[in-house]
Amino acid sequence: LNIAGSLVAIKENKPFMKNGIIEKILKESKDNKKILGIRKYGEGDDFWCGYIYDFNEQLVIIQHFTKFGKPDGLIIEKIENIESIETDDDYAKSYQYLVENHNRIEKQRDIKIKICASEDWQLDTFKQLDLFKALVTIEINSDFFISGFINEFDNGFLNIKTIGKLGEDEGDCFYKIADITSIQFDRMEERKRQLLSEWRKSSK
């Protein structure tokens, strides 16, 4: 069993609680509703995000949360099926904040925008959105998406400060306005990234 930050490998088929470390981590999560990332064997990069509702030597009950920090039911799993537990890493800390503040992204903002009839619809849209200072997602050539804050734009190019899924600053990117095939804003994903981005800035 691997524990991010304190890596522990357990290969023998024996009760996990005798190890002591596992019990301590599960109990801390249960007592303080501390968010953990829990990965099962054979699940690849997929993992559950939540805190421990209860546990014994064989089973663990996880209070699961969605990627937007909303409660998403309970999961009962055998402890021996857990490959790794991630705690106190960037992901867990970000989702701890998101879980505690998920209500702040539930309501859609009142952003009024006029549909554009010209060939320069992207430019006309950015001029309107620039008033709201909201995080946006753009699609490039119907191929991939970039999320972030608009730094500046002109008739030919857009400069966007890209923001990752956990609100992390991923630097500035420049794209041709003509290559933008879709613009999205104020969806739950954009609201989540903006909330986490503001939290990171205030935490510095």
MARTOR-583794 format. One record per residue (C-alpha): y negated, x, z; residue number from 1. Coordinates in pm, 1 decimal. Example, Ala and Ser with C-alpha at 12.3 -4.5 7.8 and 13.67 -1.06 7.14 Angstrom:
# MARTOR-583794
[markol [450.0,1230.0,780.0],1]
[markol [106.0,1367.0,714.0],2]
//
This chain:
# MARTOR-583794
[markol [0.0,0.0,0.0],1]
[markol [-337.4,143.0,-100.7],2]
[markol [-653.1,69.8,94.8],3]
[markol [-974.0,164.7,-85.4],4]
[markol [-1173.8,407.9,124.5],5]
[markol [-866.0,487.8,334.2],6]
[markol [-576.8,529.6,94.8],7]
[markol [-237.4,470.0,250.6],8]
[markol [88.7,465.8,56.0],9]
[markol [381.0,273.5,200.5],10]
[markol [699.3,299.5,0.2],11]
[markol [961.8,205.9,260.6],12]
[markol [1073.9,-152.9,290.3],13]
[markol [979.0,-208.8,655.6],14]
[markol [746.1,-443.0,849.4],15]
[markol [385.9,-368.6,754.6],16]
[markol [240.1,-447.2,1097.1],17]
[markol [419.1,-147.8,1249.5],18]
[markol [186.7,68.4,1041.1],19]
[markol [-111.8,-42.0,1251.7],20]
[markol [-371.4,19.9,981.1],21]
[markol [-283.8,-298.4,793.4],22]
[markol [-300.0,-512.9,1105.0],23]
[markol [-641.5,-371.2,1192.6],24]
[markol [-784.4,-447.7,846.8],25]
[markol [-641.6,-799.8,831.8],26]
[markol [-758.4,-880.4,1184.0],27]
[markol [-1111.8,-753.5,1116.4],28]
[markol [-1130.0,-967.4,803.3],29]
[markol [-1001.3,-1273.3,990.8],30]
[markol [-1229.1,-1229.3,1293.3],31]
[markol [-1547.1,-1153.1,1094.7],32]
[markol [-1475.5,-1335.9,766.4],33]
[markol [-1501.6,-998.4,598.2],34]
[markol [-1443.1,-1003.8,223.1],35]
[markol [-1149.3,-805.4,84.9],36]
[markol [-1018.7,-741.8,-266.2],37]
[markol [-641.9,-802.8,-266.0],38]
[markol [-423.1,-697.4,-557.1],39]
[markol [-58.1,-794.4,-611.3],40]
[markol [207.2,-581.5,-775.2],41]
[markol [224.4,-642.1,-1149.4],42]
[markol [-115.3,-813.6,-1173.4],43]
[markol [-297.2,-526.2,-1346.8],44]
[markol [-673.2,-544.6,-1296.3],45]
[markol [-662.3,-900.0,-1157.8],46]
[markol [-711.2,-947.6,-785.0],47]
[markol [-810.5,-1204.8,-527.3],48]
[markol [-1144.6,-1194.0,-348.9],49]
[markol [-1170.0,-1350.5,-4.8],50]
[markol [-1119.6,-1310.8,366.6],51]
[markol [-807.3,-1344.9,579.8],52]
[markol [-763.2,-1697.3,716.3],53]
[markol [-449.4,-1605.3,914.2],54]
[markol [-151.6,-1368.3,901.1],55]
[markol [171.9,-1260.5,1066.4],56]
[markol [418.7,-980.9,993.4],57]
[markol [550.7,-1147.8,677.7],58]
[markol [272.5,-1367.7,537.9],59]
[markol [-101.0,-1368.6,483.1],60]
[markol [-325.5,-1668.9,417.4],61]
[markol [-633.5,-1584.3,209.8],62]
[markol [-948.3,-1794.2,189.5],63]
[markol [-1020.8,-1739.8,-178.0],64]
[markol [-1362.6,-1751.4,-348.2],65]
[markol [-1466.4,-1794.5,-710.4],66]
[markol [-1663.1,-1526.6,-895.5],67]
[markol [-1974.5,-1723.6,-800.7],68]
[markol [-1901.3,-1702.4,-427.5],69]
[markol [-1786.0,-2063.3,-377.3],70]
[markol [-1481.6,-2149.0,-159.2],71]
[markol [-1175.7,-2186.0,-382.8],72]
[markol [-889.0,-2289.5,-158.3],73]
[markol [-621.4,-2105.9,37.9],74]
[markol [-352.4,-1870.5,-92.4],75]
[markol [-32.9,-1795.7,100.7],76]
[markol [135.2,-1471.2,-3.8],77]
[markol [404.1,-1238.6,127.5],78]
[markol [248.3,-916.5,255.4],79]
[markol [517.1,-707.5,86.7],80]
[markol [390.9,-833.1,-252.2],81]
[markol [44.4,-683.0,-195.3],82]
[markol [-12.1,-354.1,-375.2],83]
[markol [-363.2,-271.3,-255.1],84]
[markol [-648.1,-390.6,-35.8],85]
[markol [-1006.0,-297.1,-119.7],86]
[markol [-1257.2,-305.0,163.7],87]
[markol [-1613.4,-180.3,209.0],88]
[markol [-1641.0,-81.1,-158.5],89]
[markol [-1926.2,-190.2,-384.1],90]
[markol [-1736.2,-494.2,-507.8],91]
[markol [-1649.8,-621.5,-159.8],92]
[markol [-2004.4,-569.2,-29.9],93]
[markol [-2154.1,-747.2,-331.6],94]
[markol [-1923.7,-1045.6,-291.6],95]
[markol [-1984.1,-1058.1,83.0],96]
[markol [-2350.9,-1116.6,2.1],97]
[markol [-2267.5,-1361.3,-276.8],98]
[markol [-2036.8,-1567.9,-54.3],99]
[markol [-2306.0,-1589.2,213.2],100]
[markol [-2574.6,-1688.3,-40.3],101]
[markol [-2386.5,-1881.9,-310.8],102]
[markol [-2601.3,-2191.4,-250.7],103]
[markol [-2898.2,-2001.1,-392.9],104]
[markol [-2747.9,-2000.4,-744.5],105]
[markol [-2608.0,-2354.4,-755.8],106]
[markol [-2921.6,-2530.7,-875.8],107]
[markol [-3040.9,-2486.0,-1232.6],108]
[markol [-3404.7,-2389.1,-1264.5],109]
[markol [-3655.3,-2617.1,-1432.4],110]
[markol [-3714.6,-2404.4,-1740.9],111]
[markol [-3869.7,-2606.0,-2018.9],112]
[markol [-3842.3,-2453.4,-2363.4],113]
[markol [-3923.8,-2576.6,-2713.4],114]
[markol [-3676.2,-2537.5,-2997.0],115]
[markol [-3792.7,-2301.5,-3269.2],116]
[markol [-3787.4,-2395.2,-3634.5],117]
[markol [-3885.6,-2061.2,-3786.9],118]
[markol [-3663.3,-1774.8,-3903.0],119]
[markol [-3806.2,-1574.7,-3613.3],120]
[markol [-3644.9,-1806.9,-3357.7],121]
[markol [-3536.1,-1514.4,-3140.2],122]
[markol [-3890.8,-1381.9,-3110.6],123]
[markol [-4035.4,-1727.8,-3045.5],124]
[markol [-3773.0,-1787.3,-2776.3],125]
[markol [-3843.7,-1456.9,-2600.7],126]
[markol [-4215.0,-1537.9,-2595.0],127]
[markol [-4135.8,-1855.7,-2401.7],128]
[markol [-3880.8,-1698.1,-2168.5],129]
[markol [-4113.5,-1410.0,-2087.5],130]
[markol [-4314.3,-1653.1,-1874.0],131]
[markol [-4020.1,-1713.8,-1636.9],132]
[markol [-3906.9,-1353.2,-1577.8],133]
[markol [-3545.9,-1473.8,-1572.8],134]
[markol [-3234.5,-1274.5,-1651.7],135]
[markol [-3094.1,-1357.0,-1996.2],136]
[markol [-2776.1,-1292.3,-2191.8],137]
[markol [-2795.8,-1207.7,-2560.3],138]
[markol [-2518.0,-1199.9,-2817.5],139]
[markol [-2529.4,-920.0,-3072.3],140]
[markol [-2394.5,-990.4,-3422.6],141]
[markol [-2158.9,-1259.8,-3285.9],142]
[markol [-1960.6,-971.4,-3138.4],143]
[markol [-2054.4,-884.8,-2778.3],144]
[markol [-2287.5,-994.8,-2499.7],145]
[markol [-2549.8,-807.1,-2298.1],146]
[markol [-2716.8,-942.3,-1981.6],147]
[markol [-3040.1,-822.2,-1830.2],148]
[markol [-3415.8,-851.6,-1790.5],149]
[markol [-3645.0,-832.2,-2092.4],150]
[markol [-3870.8,-528.2,-2058.6],151]
[markol [-4064.5,-573.1,-2381.0],152]
[markol [-4027.4,-679.2,-2742.6],153]
[markol [-4210.6,-666.6,-3070.7],154]
[markol [-4146.4,-805.3,-3417.8],155]
[markol [-3852.6,-572.0,-3473.7],156]
[markol [-3691.2,-469.0,-3144.8],157]
[markol [-3600.5,-588.5,-2797.5],158]
[markol [-3593.5,-359.0,-2493.0],159]
[markol [-3366.6,-504.7,-2223.9],160]
[markol [-3280.7,-364.3,-1880.5],161]
[markol [-2908.8,-433.6,-1865.7],162]
[markol [-2760.2,-571.3,-1544.0],163]
[markol [-2389.1,-551.2,-1463.0],164]
[markol [-2161.8,-819.4,-1315.9],165]
[markol [-2240.7,-704.8,-962.2],166]
[markol [-2615.1,-685.0,-1021.2],167]
[markol [-2610.4,-310.6,-1084.0],168]
[markol [-2879.7,-153.7,-1303.7],169]
[markol [-2704.9,-20.0,-1615.6],170]
[markol [-3013.6,118.1,-1786.8],171]
[markol [-3232.4,14.7,-2078.4],172]
[markol [-3096.4,-78.7,-2421.3],173]
[markol [-3274.6,-144.3,-2749.1],174]
[markol [-3156.5,-393.5,-3009.6],175]
[markol [-3288.0,-523.5,-3338.6],176]
[markol [-3424.7,-874.2,-3298.2],177]
[markol [-3253.0,-974.5,-3622.2],178]
[markol [-2911.3,-876.6,-3477.8],179]
[markol [-2937.7,-1128.8,-3193.1],180]
[markol [-2719.5,-1429.2,-3273.8],181]
[markol [-2736.3,-1621.0,-2944.2],182]
[markol [-2953.7,-1637.2,-2633.1],183]
[markol [-2832.4,-1774.8,-2299.3],184]
[markol [-3025.9,-1812.8,-1975.5],185]
[markol [-3003.7,-1975.9,-1633.0],186]
[markol [-2628.4,-2029.5,-1650.3],187]
[markol [-2432.0,-1957.7,-1332.3],188]
[markol [-2347.2,-1607.2,-1455.1],189]
[markol [-2712.6,-1521.2,-1516.2],190]
[markol [-2814.1,-1666.0,-1178.2],191]
[markol [-2540.0,-1466.5,-1005.3],192]
[markol [-2642.2,-1136.8,-1164.2],193]
[markol [-3008.7,-1198.0,-1087.3],194]
[markol [-2933.3,-1277.2,-721.8],195]
[markol [-2725.2,-961.1,-679.8],196]
[markol [-2983.0,-752.1,-866.4],197]
[markol [-3259.0,-869.2,-631.5],198]
[markol [-3034.6,-799.7,-330.7],199]
[markol [-2970.5,-444.3,-448.5],200]
[markol [-3341.9,-379.4,-492.5],201]
[markol [-3422.4,-514.1,-146.0],202]
[markol [-3142.5,-304.5,8.6],203]
[markol [-3281.0,27.1,-113.7],204]
//
